[in-house]
Amino acid sequence: MLASIDLVGCDHQLIQSPGAIKVFVKKLVKLLKMKAHGPTHVEKFAEGSLEGHSAFQFIETSSITLHFDDKAGDRAFIDIFSCCFFNPFAAEKFTKNYFKAKKSRTKILLRY
């Protein structure tokens, strides 16, 4: 299952904070009853309007990737991919609340 969560209007400070991003990932992994493998990697890179934080977390059943745009609309793009089923709606609600987003939407893809 792949859940792609898009957020708009996030709290500007939260999406710029590597510490807050790491705490979010830890709480999301726990919420979804997954098991992290190794540390959460967070980096800020690119230039100009493309500059922003990205993060990656291996989980035992695959991975979670995060990309943040603090230049245009305080947006976040989170992909959760797992070989095990999880509740994508709980993930969306938690993600929207954590980053204090004004809007969210989730697309779900079942793979075989």
C-alpha positions in Angstrom: 0.0 0.0 0.0 1.2 3.5 -0.8 -0.4 6.6 0.8 0.6 9.9 -0.6 -0.4 12.7 1.7 -0.3 16.3 0.5 -0.5 19.2 2.9 -0.9 23.0 2.3 -0.6 25.8 4.7 1.6 24.1 7.3 3.2 25.8 10.3 6.3 27.4 8.7 8.5 26.8 11.8 7.6 23.1 12.0 8.4 22.2 8.4 11.8 24.0 8.8 12.8 22.1 11.9 14.8 18.9 11.5 14.0 18.1 15.2 10.3 18.5 14.7 10.4 16.4 11.5 12.2 13.6 13.3 9.7 13.7 16.2 6.9 13.5 13.6 8.4 10.4 11.9 8.9 8.7 15.2 5.2 9.3 16.3 3.9 8.3 12.8 5.8 5.0 12.9 4.3 4.3 16.3 0.8 5.3 15.3 0.9 3.0 12.3 2.4 0.1 14.3 5.4 0.0 12.1 9.0 -0.6 13.1 11.7 1.9 12.1 15.0 0.5 10.8 17.9 2.9 11.5 17.7 6.6 12.1 15.6 9.2 10.3 17.7 11.1 7.7 16.8 14.8 7.4 18.6 17.2 5.0 18.0 20.6 3.6 19.3 21.1 0.1 18.7 22.7 -3.4 18.7 26.4 -4.1 16.2 29.2 -4.4 12.6 28.2 -4.6 13.4 24.5 -4.6 15.3 24.6 -1.3 13.7 22.7 1.5 14.0 19.8 3.9 13.6 16.2 2.9 13.5 13.2 5.1 13.7 9.4 4.8 12.9 6.6 7.2 13.4 3.0 6.5 10.7 0.8 8.0 10.9 -3.0 8.3 8.2 -3.2 5.6 9.6 -0.5 3.3 9.9 3.3 3.7 8.5 6.7 4.5 9.7 9.8 2.5 9.0 13.4 3.2 9.5 16.6 1.3 8.8 20.1 2.5 8.3 23.3 0.6 8.7 26.3 2.9 9.0 28.8 0.0 5.6 28.5 -1.7 2.6 27.7 0.4 4.3 25.9 3.3 3.5 22.5 1.7 4.4 19.0 2.7 4.5 15.8 0.6 4.6 12.5 2.6 4.7 9.1 1.0 4.2 6.0 3.2 4.9 2.7 1.4 4.5 -0.6 3.2 4.1 -4.3 2.3 1.7 -4.4 5.2 -1.7 -2.7 5.4 -2.0 0.4 7.5 -4.7 3.1 8.1 -4.0 5.9 5.6 -6.8 8.0 7.0 -5.3 7.9 10.5 -1.9 8.9 8.9 -3.5 11.8 7.1 -5.3 13.1 10.2 -2.2 12.8 12.3 0.0 14.4 9.7 -2.4 17.3 9.1 -2.7 18.0 12.8 1.0 17.7 13.6 2.1 20.2 10.9 -1.0 22.4 11.6 -2.0 22.3 7.9 -4.9 24.2 6.5 -5.7 21.5 3.9 -4.8 17.9 3.3 -5.6 15.2 0.7 -4.5 11.6 0.4 -4.1 9.3 -2.6 -4.0 5.6 -2.0 -2.5 3.0 -4.3 -2.7 -0.7 -3.7 0.1 -2.6 -5.3 0.6 -6.3 -5.9 
